[in-house]
Amino acid sequence: MPPSRPLPRCPAAFFSYETPKAVVVRSRGVGVLHRALQLLILAYFIGWVFLHEKAYQVRDTAIESSVVTKVKGVGRYAGRVLDTADYVTPPQGTSVFVVVTKQILTENQAQGLCPEGDPRYRCTADHHCQGMGTTTGSGVLTGRCVPFNRTLHTCEIQGWCPAEVDTVDVPVMLEAENFTLLIKNSVRFPLFGFEKANLPPPGELGRCRFHPQHQPLCPILRLGDVARMAGQDFPTLAATGGVLGIKIGWVCDLDRGGERCLPRYSFTRLDGLPPATAAGYNFRHARYYRWQDGTERRTLTKAFGIRFDVLVYGNAGKFSIVPTLINAVAAFTSIGVGTVLCDIILLNCLRGAKHYKARKFEEVPEVTMPPASLTAGPPPRDPSRDSGTSSLGL
């Protein structure tokens, strides 16, 4: 019976198995460093990635939120008693609203010609008013210098007259410090179909007042406390106006139960602090009416107030097998970083680095074969050029 012919190289290589050769180094220092690095990497993934960052959860950051606000309180201003319909704008109870604390009124304005009230437009002759442009804050310049009072002349304008004078000193409604604000906030995380509101049980709503330590979940806040927790002085803020942010954070771990998904309140000032350019907050609005002679007139109001912006943010997390497996594989893969670092130290920094490098790496020169050997069969294997991989025949 003729001897069996050996299999070609490619099929033989396909039906073989190779395993890497390991070199064991008896070094206490490198061994301790290797285990310490492995423990450090493992502690990082367990403590920070899994426990702190909750990498085993899938998170929903597309929070859907609804905010309704209601201010209550009565104050006195310029001999009048004001309620919420007088000092809160807009009246719809949205997440952005203004509590007016100071007003400068210019009453009975009608269309016509009158002197400009801004001190920047003082003049002594007509030619002073002809090089100032065409418009002012109150109207269109006519180019004439007219008397403002017995001692002062200003440029004449065409517009709503008399012109506004906003440099007068007016009182501030300091009673607003004791007004209360009710915030109704409901959120939904669509990925999990989870909904939650910030309102306590009905019996507790009327009796609570927000306090960061004693009643941190009460949605009724005193305006003076909001300014104080934002680091502001309420009388100063009421005089110049400003913008305060009320931030409601919903960061929920749904693995612990929906009842433990609770809001957290924080406060900050959003506009620039004095002496920044254009610090404070004010706006103008007008009330129009028909005079007895049939002409249209209005009352212009320059209002200073505190604007409140209710900002809602948050995310929710829940266990999922996919991120758990991904991060677990990443953790076990990262443990190999310790081996790479120890190899760098072993092969480059220690005293016997050349000896370790000779045992770990084996240099094999390039094999050149004469043309006649292509038909003479495979050459005998040289043991000195063995790469360390052995084929075991069964």
FENDADA-V456718 format. One record per residue. N is the residue number from 0. RES is the residue in three letters. PSI is psi in degrees with one decimal (NA if undefined). D_CENTER is the distance of its C-alpha to the mean C-alpha in Angstrom with 2 decimals. Layout:
# FENDADA-V456718
n=N res=RES psi=PSI d_center=D_CENTER
n=N res=RES psi=PSI d_center=D_CENTER
This chain:
# FENDADA-V456718
n=0 res=MET psi=127.1 d_center=83.35
n=1 res=PRO psi=147.6 d_center=81.40
n=2 res=PRO psi=149.0 d_center=78.48
n=3 res=SER psi=141.7 d_center=74.99
n=4 res=ARG psi=141.1 d_center=73.03
n=5 res=PRO psi=151.2 d_center=69.70
n=6 res=LEU psi=149.9 d_center=66.54
n=7 res=PRO psi=163.1 d_center=64.93
n=8 res=ARG psi=-48.4 d_center=62.17
n=9 res=CYS psi=-49.7 d_center=59.20
n=10 res=PRO psi=-35.4 d_center=60.04
n=11 res=ALA psi=-39.9 d_center=60.85
n=12 res=ALA psi=-30.8 d_center=57.50
n=13 res=PHE psi=-37.3 d_center=55.78
n=14 res=PHE psi=34.5 d_center=57.57
n=15 res=SER psi=164.2 d_center=56.81
n=16 res=TYR psi=135.0 d_center=54.06
n=17 res=GLU psi=141.9 d_center=52.75
n=18 res=THR psi=139.5 d_center=51.00
n=19 res=PRO psi=149.9 d_center=49.69
n=20 res=LYS psi=130.5 d_center=51.80
n=21 res=ALA psi=139.7 d_center=50.25
n=22 res=VAL psi=118.8 d_center=51.34
n=23 res=VAL psi=121.4 d_center=51.31
n=24 res=VAL psi=120.8 d_center=51.08
n=25 res=ARG psi=76.9 d_center=52.53
n=26 res=SER psi=118.3 d_center=50.32
n=27 res=ARG psi=-41.6 d_center=49.03
n=28 res=GLY psi=-47.5 d_center=46.47
n=29 res=VAL psi=-37.0 d_center=44.92
n=30 res=GLY psi=-43.2 d_center=45.03
n=31 res=VAL psi=-42.0 d_center=43.24
n=32 res=LEU psi=-40.8 d_center=40.54
n=33 res=HIS psi=-46.7 d_center=40.17
n=34 res=ARG psi=-35.4 d_center=39.76
n=35 res=ALA psi=-41.6 d_center=37.36
n=36 res=LEU psi=-40.9 d_center=35.06
n=37 res=GLN psi=-43.5 d_center=35.27
n=38 res=LEU psi=-37.5 d_center=34.46
n=39 res=LEU psi=-45.0 d_center=31.52
n=40 res=ILE psi=-41.7 d_center=29.99
n=41 res=LEU psi=-40.1 d_center=30.81
n=42 res=ALA psi=-37.3 d_center=29.31
n=43 res=TYR psi=-46.1 d_center=26.02
n=44 res=PHE psi=-39.1 d_center=25.81
n=45 res=ILE psi=-47.9 d_center=27.01
n=46 res=GLY psi=-47.2 d_center=25.13
n=47 res=TRP psi=-53.3 d_center=21.73
n=48 res=VAL psi=-47.1 d_center=21.44
n=49 res=PHE psi=-47.6 d_center=23.23
n=50 res=LEU psi=-47.5 d_center=22.94
n=51 res=HIS psi=-52.7 d_center=19.60
n=52 res=GLU psi=-8.5 d_center=17.52
n=53 res=LYS psi=54.8 d_center=19.87
n=54 res=ALA psi=-8.0 d_center=20.68
n=55 res=TYR psi=0.7 d_center=23.50
n=56 res=GLN psi=154.4 d_center=21.30
n=57 res=VAL psi=135.0 d_center=20.06
n=58 res=ARG psi=143.0 d_center=16.57
n=59 res=ASP psi=112.5 d_center=15.64
n=60 res=THR psi=-2.3 d_center=12.04
n=61 res=ALA psi=69.0 d_center=13.53
n=62 res=ILE psi=136.7 d_center=13.42
n=63 res=GLU psi=128.8 d_center=15.83
n=64 res=SER psi=148.4 d_center=15.82
n=65 res=SER psi=133.5 d_center=18.44
n=66 res=VAL psi=130.3 d_center=18.52
n=67 res=VAL psi=130.8 d_center=21.85
n=68 res=THR psi=152.6 d_center=22.52
n=69 res=LYS psi=124.0 d_center=25.91
n=70 res=VAL psi=139.6 d_center=27.03
n=71 res=LYS psi=142.0 d_center=30.43
n=72 res=GLY psi=152.6 d_center=32.64
n=73 res=VAL psi=133.6 d_center=35.64
n=74 res=GLY psi=166.0 d_center=36.09
n=75 res=ARG psi=136.7 d_center=38.78
n=76 res=TYR psi=122.5 d_center=38.41
n=77 res=ALA psi=43.2 d_center=41.32
n=78 res=GLY psi=5.9 d_center=43.90
n=79 res=ARG psi=153.9 d_center=42.12
n=80 res=VAL psi=122.8 d_center=40.41
n=81 res=LEU psi=140.2 d_center=37.04
n=82 res=ASP psi=-171.3 d_center=35.28
n=83 res=THR psi=-30.2 d_center=31.98
n=84 res=ALA psi=-20.0 d_center=33.52
n=85 res=ASP psi=-34.5 d_center=34.15
n=86 res=TYR psi=-1.5 d_center=30.97
n=87 res=VAL psi=127.5 d_center=28.08
n=88 res=THR psi=139.7 d_center=26.91
n=89 res=PRO psi=161.9 d_center=26.24
n=90 res=PRO psi=3.3 d_center=28.35
n=91 res=GLN psi=-9.1 d_center=26.73
n=92 res=GLY psi=45.0 d_center=24.39
n=93 res=THR psi=-174.9 d_center=21.13
n=94 res=SER psi=-11.5 d_center=17.54
n=95 res=VAL psi=119.9 d_center=18.04
n=96 res=PHE psi=167.1 d_center=21.34
n=97 res=VAL psi=134.6 d_center=23.32
n=98 res=VAL psi=110.1 d_center=25.83
n=99 res=VAL psi=127.2 d_center=28.49
n=100 res=THR psi=-12.9 d_center=30.01
n=101 res=LYS psi=139.7 d_center=32.30
n=102 res=GLN psi=138.3 d_center=34.27
n=103 res=ILE psi=115.3 d_center=36.63
n=104 res=LEU psi=137.4 d_center=39.12
n=105 res=THR psi=102.6 d_center=41.37
n=106 res=GLU psi=158.9 d_center=43.89
n=107 res=ASN psi=45.9 d_center=46.49
n=108 res=GLN psi=140.1 d_center=45.20
n=109 res=ALA psi=158.1 d_center=47.29
n=110 res=GLN psi=130.3 d_center=47.53
n=111 res=GLY psi=-158.2 d_center=49.88
n=112 res=LEU psi=135.9 d_center=50.56
n=113 res=CYS psi=162.8 d_center=49.63
n=114 res=PRO psi=144.2 d_center=48.72
n=115 res=GLU psi=138.7 d_center=45.08
n=116 res=GLY psi=-8.2 d_center=43.65
n=117 res=ASP psi=128.2 d_center=41.31
n=118 res=PRO psi=-20.0 d_center=43.03
n=119 res=ARG psi=-15.6 d_center=42.10
n=120 res=TYR psi=30.2 d_center=44.71
n=121 res=ARG psi=149.4 d_center=47.69
n=122 res=CYS psi=167.8 d_center=50.84
n=123 res=THR psi=-14.4 d_center=54.57
n=124 res=ALA psi=165.4 d_center=55.75
n=125 res=ASP psi=-34.0 d_center=54.77
n=126 res=HIS psi=-17.9 d_center=54.04
n=127 res=HIS psi=-26.0 d_center=51.15
n=128 res=CYS psi=-4.6 d_center=49.36
n=129 res=GLN psi=-5.1 d_center=50.05
n=130 res=GLY psi=20.8 d_center=47.83
n=131 res=MET psi=12.8 d_center=44.59
n=132 res=GLY psi=-165.0 d_center=43.36
n=133 res=THR psi=-21.8 d_center=43.80
n=134 res=THR psi=159.6 d_center=41.19
n=135 res=THR psi=-170.9 d_center=39.71
n=136 res=GLY psi=-14.7 d_center=37.09
n=137 res=SER psi=-18.3 d_center=39.78
n=138 res=GLY psi=-160.6 d_center=41.98
n=139 res=VAL psi=130.6 d_center=44.09
n=140 res=LEU psi=138.8 d_center=46.41
n=141 res=THR psi=-12.0 d_center=50.12
n=142 res=GLY psi=6.3 d_center=51.24
n=143 res=ARG psi=149.3 d_center=53.35
n=144 res=CYS psi=119.8 d_center=53.18
n=145 res=VAL psi=159.8 d_center=54.03
n=146 res=PRO psi=134.0 d_center=54.34
n=147 res=PHE psi=-40.1 d_center=51.32
n=148 res=ASN psi=-161.0 d_center=53.49
n=149 res=ARG psi=-27.0 d_center=56.70
n=150 res=THR psi=-7.1 d_center=55.40
n=151 res=LEU psi=138.3 d_center=52.43
n=152 res=HIS psi=140.5 d_center=52.26
n=153 res=THR psi=168.6 d_center=49.18
n=154 res=CYS psi=145.7 d_center=48.74
n=155 res=GLU psi=143.6 d_center=49.43
n=156 res=ILE psi=160.1 d_center=46.89
n=157 res=GLN psi=122.7 d_center=47.21
n=158 res=GLY psi=-148.7 d_center=44.66
n=159 res=TRP psi=122.1 d_center=43.92
n=160 res=CYS psi=146.4 d_center=46.29
n=161 res=PRO psi=152.3 d_center=46.38
n=162 res=ALA psi=152.0 d_center=43.40
n=163 res=GLU psi=139.3 d_center=40.49
n=164 res=VAL psi=104.1 d_center=40.64
n=165 res=ASP psi=16.6 d_center=37.22
n=166 res=THR psi=6.3 d_center=38.30
n=167 res=VAL psi=156.0 d_center=40.13
n=168 res=ASP psi=120.7 d_center=39.26
n=169 res=VAL psi=157.1 d_center=38.27
n=170 res=PRO psi=169.1 d_center=37.46
n=171 res=VAL psi=138.1 d_center=34.11
n=172 res=MET psi=89.1 d_center=33.73
n=173 res=LEU psi=-13.1 d_center=32.82
n=174 res=GLU psi=-18.4 d_center=33.51
n=175 res=ALA psi=-17.7 d_center=30.00
n=176 res=GLU psi=-28.5 d_center=28.86
n=177 res=ASN psi=4.5 d_center=30.45
n=178 res=PHE psi=154.3 d_center=29.18
n=179 res=THR psi=150.6 d_center=27.28
n=180 res=LEU psi=124.8 d_center=24.33
n=181 res=LEU psi=126.4 d_center=24.20
n=182 res=ILE psi=117.7 d_center=21.01
n=183 res=LYS psi=115.7 d_center=21.81
n=184 res=ASN psi=127.1 d_center=18.93
n=185 res=SER psi=139.7 d_center=19.65
n=186 res=VAL psi=159.4 d_center=17.51
n=187 res=ARG psi=135.0 d_center=18.79
n=188 res=PHE psi=102.9 d_center=18.01
n=189 res=PRO psi=-26.8 d_center=20.39
n=190 res=LEU psi=-35.8 d_center=20.91
n=191 res=PHE psi=-5.9 d_center=22.61
n=192 res=GLY psi=32.3 d_center=23.80
n=193 res=PHE psi=133.4 d_center=22.47
n=194 res=GLU psi=146.8 d_center=22.08
n=195 res=LYS psi=147.7 d_center=21.53
n=196 res=ALA psi=161.4 d_center=21.69
n=197 res=ASN psi=5.6 d_center=20.99
n=198 res=LEU psi=135.6 d_center=24.60
n=199 res=PRO psi=178.5 d_center=27.12
n=200 res=PRO psi=150.5 d_center=30.75
n=201 res=PRO psi=-35.5 d_center=32.63
n=202 res=GLY psi=-21.8 d_center=34.86
n=203 res=GLU psi=-13.9 d_center=32.13
n=204 res=LEU psi=-43.4 d_center=30.03
n=205 res=GLY psi=-16.9 d_center=32.46
n=206 res=ARG psi=-9.1 d_center=33.07
n=207 res=CYS psi=156.9 d_center=29.66
n=208 res=ARG psi=137.2 d_center=27.51
n=209 res=PHE psi=133.7 d_center=24.06
n=210 res=HIS psi=131.6 d_center=24.30
n=211 res=PRO psi=-24.9 d_center=21.71
n=212 res=GLN psi=-46.0 d_center=24.54
n=213 res=HIS psi=-38.4 d_center=27.27
n=214 res=GLN psi=68.7 d_center=25.66
n=215 res=PRO psi=-8.6 d_center=21.93
n=216 res=LEU psi=0.6 d_center=22.09
n=217 res=CYS psi=128.5 d_center=23.98
n=218 res=PRO psi=9.2 d_center=22.34
n=219 res=ILE psi=119.1 d_center=24.67
n=220 res=LEU psi=141.7 d_center=23.41
n=221 res=ARG psi=133.8 d_center=25.54
n=222 res=LEU psi=-37.0 d_center=24.23
n=223 res=GLY psi=-35.7 d_center=25.61
n=224 res=ASP psi=-36.0 d_center=23.79
n=225 res=VAL psi=-45.2 d_center=20.41
n=226 res=ALA psi=-40.7 d_center=21.21
n=227 res=ARG psi=-42.6 d_center=22.55
n=228 res=MET psi=-18.1 d_center=19.62
n=229 res=ALA psi=3.0 d_center=17.39
n=230 res=GLY psi=28.5 d_center=19.99
n=231 res=GLN psi=154.1 d_center=21.97
n=232 res=ASP psi=120.3 d_center=25.68
n=233 res=PHE psi=-47.2 d_center=26.31
n=234 res=PRO psi=-41.1 d_center=29.59
n=235 res=THR psi=-41.8 d_center=28.18
n=236 res=LEU psi=-37.1 d_center=25.09
n=237 res=ALA psi=-29.5 d_center=27.47
n=238 res=ALA psi=-38.7 d_center=29.75
n=239 res=THR psi=-18.0 d_center=27.36
n=240 res=GLY psi=162.4 d_center=24.66
n=241 res=GLY psi=174.4 d_center=20.91
n=242 res=VAL psi=120.5 d_center=17.56
n=243 res=LEU psi=139.1 d_center=16.06
n=244 res=GLY psi=129.4 d_center=12.87
n=245 res=ILE psi=107.7 d_center=13.56
n=246 res=LYS psi=129.1 d_center=10.67
n=247 res=ILE psi=115.7 d_center=12.15
n=248 res=GLY psi=129.5 d_center=10.92
n=249 res=TRP psi=95.8 d_center=13.16
n=250 res=VAL psi=105.8 d_center=13.32
n=251 res=CYS psi=136.8 d_center=16.87
n=252 res=ASP psi=98.4 d_center=19.56
n=253 res=LEU psi=-12.4 d_center=22.09
n=254 res=ASP psi=-22.7 d_center=24.71
n=255 res=ARG psi=-3.1 d_center=25.23
n=256 res=GLY psi=144.1 d_center=25.85
n=257 res=GLY psi=-25.8 d_center=24.14
n=258 res=GLU psi=-17.1 d_center=25.43
n=259 res=ARG psi=7.4 d_center=23.17
n=260 res=CYS psi=99.4 d_center=19.99
n=261 res=LEU psi=149.1 d_center=19.15
n=262 res=PRO psi=155.0 d_center=16.40
n=263 res=ARG psi=130.7 d_center=15.03
n=264 res=TYR psi=140.0 d_center=14.76
n=265 res=SER psi=160.4 d_center=13.25
n=266 res=PHE psi=144.1 d_center=13.96
n=267 res=THR psi=160.4 d_center=13.24
n=268 res=ARG psi=132.4 d_center=14.87
n=269 res=LEU psi=-26.1 d_center=13.11
n=270 res=ASP psi=172.6 d_center=16.19
n=271 res=GLY psi=140.5 d_center=18.16
n=272 res=LEU psi=146.5 d_center=20.42
n=273 res=PRO psi=145.1 d_center=24.17
n=274 res=PRO psi=40.8 d_center=25.96
n=275 res=ALA psi=159.9 d_center=23.38
n=276 res=THR psi=132.1 d_center=24.72
n=277 res=ALA psi=41.2 d_center=24.80
n=278 res=ALA psi=154.7 d_center=23.19
n=279 res=GLY psi=-175.8 d_center=23.37
n=280 res=TYR psi=127.6 d_center=23.33
n=281 res=ASN psi=161.3 d_center=26.41
n=282 res=PHE psi=164.3 d_center=27.72
n=283 res=ARG psi=145.8 d_center=31.18
n=284 res=HIS psi=160.7 d_center=32.82
n=285 res=ALA psi=149.5 d_center=36.50
n=286 res=ARG psi=120.9 d_center=38.94
n=287 res=TYR psi=147.6 d_center=41.85
n=288 res=TYR psi=166.8 d_center=45.36
n=289 res=ARG psi=126.7 d_center=48.96
n=290 res=TRP psi=169.6 d_center=51.39
n=291 res=GLN psi=-31.1 d_center=55.00
n=292 res=ASP psi=5.7 d_center=56.34
n=293 res=GLY psi=-5.4 d_center=54.10
n=294 res=THR psi=152.4 d_center=51.62
n=295 res=GLU psi=131.6 d_center=47.87
n=296 res=ARG psi=169.4 d_center=46.15
n=297 res=ARG psi=162.0 d_center=42.75
n=298 res=THR psi=115.8 d_center=41.07
n=299 res=LEU psi=133.0 d_center=38.12
n=300 res=THR psi=122.9 d_center=35.46
n=301 res=LYS psi=111.1 d_center=32.99
n=302 res=ALA psi=131.8 d_center=30.55
n=303 res=PHE psi=138.4 d_center=28.38
n=304 res=GLY psi=-180.0 d_center=25.90
n=305 res=ILE psi=118.4 d_center=22.65
n=306 res=ARG psi=132.2 d_center=20.02
n=307 res=PHE psi=126.6 d_center=17.79
n=308 res=ASP psi=116.6 d_center=14.57
n=309 res=VAL psi=114.3 d_center=13.84
n=310 res=LEU psi=125.3 d_center=10.28
n=311 res=VAL psi=131.3 d_center=10.41
n=312 res=TYR psi=168.4 d_center=8.22
n=313 res=GLY psi=176.7 d_center=9.92
n=314 res=ASN psi=161.4 d_center=12.17
n=315 res=ALA psi=146.0 d_center=15.86
n=316 res=GLY psi=149.2 d_center=18.18
n=317 res=LYS psi=147.4 d_center=21.95
n=318 res=PHE psi=138.6 d_center=24.66
n=319 res=SER psi=141.0 d_center=25.80
n=320 res=ILE psi=-29.1 d_center=28.64
n=321 res=VAL psi=-55.7 d_center=27.29
n=322 res=PRO psi=-27.3 d_center=24.30
n=323 res=THR psi=-46.7 d_center=26.61
n=324 res=LEU psi=-41.0 d_center=29.34
n=325 res=ILE psi=-47.8 d_center=27.19
n=326 res=ASN psi=-29.2 d_center=25.75
n=327 res=ALA psi=-43.2 d_center=29.20
n=328 res=VAL psi=-40.5 d_center=30.85
n=329 res=ALA psi=-36.4 d_center=28.35
n=330 res=ALA psi=-47.5 d_center=29.15
n=331 res=PHE psi=-31.7 d_center=32.89
n=332 res=THR psi=-37.8 d_center=32.73
n=333 res=SER psi=-19.4 d_center=30.86
n=334 res=ILE psi=-28.3 d_center=33.68
n=335 res=GLY psi=-13.6 d_center=35.84
n=336 res=VAL psi=-34.0 d_center=33.96
n=337 res=GLY psi=-37.7 d_center=36.03
n=338 res=THR psi=-40.9 d_center=39.20
n=339 res=VAL psi=-45.0 d_center=38.27
n=340 res=LEU psi=-39.7 d_center=37.62
n=341 res=CYS psi=-35.6 d_center=40.86
n=342 res=ASP psi=-39.1 d_center=42.77
n=343 res=ILE psi=-43.3 d_center=41.66
n=344 res=ILE psi=-42.1 d_center=42.88
n=345 res=LEU psi=-40.9 d_center=46.03
n=346 res=LEU psi=-7.4 d_center=47.12
n=347 res=ASN psi=-24.5 d_center=46.30
n=348 res=CYS psi=-27.7 d_center=46.14
n=349 res=LEU psi=165.4 d_center=48.84
n=350 res=ARG psi=-41.5 d_center=52.51
n=351 res=GLY psi=37.7 d_center=53.77
n=352 res=ALA psi=-39.7 d_center=51.18
n=353 res=LYS psi=-39.2 d_center=53.93
n=354 res=HIS psi=-43.8 d_center=55.62
n=355 res=TYR psi=-37.7 d_center=52.45
n=356 res=LYS psi=-36.5 d_center=51.64
n=357 res=ALA psi=-33.6 d_center=55.19
n=358 res=ARG psi=-29.9 d_center=54.89
n=359 res=LYS psi=-38.7 d_center=51.48
n=360 res=PHE psi=141.1 d_center=52.18
n=361 res=GLU psi=119.5 d_center=55.45
n=362 res=GLU psi=129.6 d_center=56.48
n=363 res=VAL psi=120.5 d_center=58.58
n=364 res=PRO psi=161.5 d_center=60.43
n=365 res=GLU psi=136.9 d_center=60.62
n=366 res=VAL psi=123.8 d_center=63.50
n=367 res=THR psi=131.5 d_center=65.95
n=368 res=MET psi=134.5 d_center=68.53
n=369 res=PRO psi=158.6 d_center=71.77
n=370 res=PRO psi=-32.3 d_center=72.50
n=371 res=ALA psi=-25.6 d_center=75.37
n=372 res=SER psi=-9.9 d_center=73.13
n=373 res=LEU psi=-23.0 d_center=71.37
n=374 res=THR psi=-0.4 d_center=74.39
n=375 res=ALA psi=6.7 d_center=75.45
n=376 res=GLY psi=173.8 d_center=72.83
n=377 res=PRO psi=140.4 d_center=69.96
n=378 res=PRO psi=159.0 d_center=70.66
n=379 res=PRO psi=145.4 d_center=70.87
n=380 res=ARG psi=134.8 d_center=67.66
n=381 res=ASP psi=116.6 d_center=67.49
n=382 res=PRO psi=-26.8 d_center=66.15
n=383 res=SER psi=-17.0 d_center=64.97
n=384 res=ARG psi=21.5 d_center=62.51
n=385 res=ASP psi=133.0 d_center=60.95
n=386 res=SER psi=-1.3 d_center=57.14
n=387 res=GLY psi=-2.9 d_center=56.93
n=388 res=THR psi=124.0 d_center=56.57
n=389 res=SER psi=141.4 d_center=59.56
n=390 res=SER psi=125.3 d_center=60.56
n=391 res=LEU psi=117.4 d_center=62.06
n=392 res=GLY psi=134.0 d_center=64.69
n=393 res=LEU psi=NA d_center=65.25
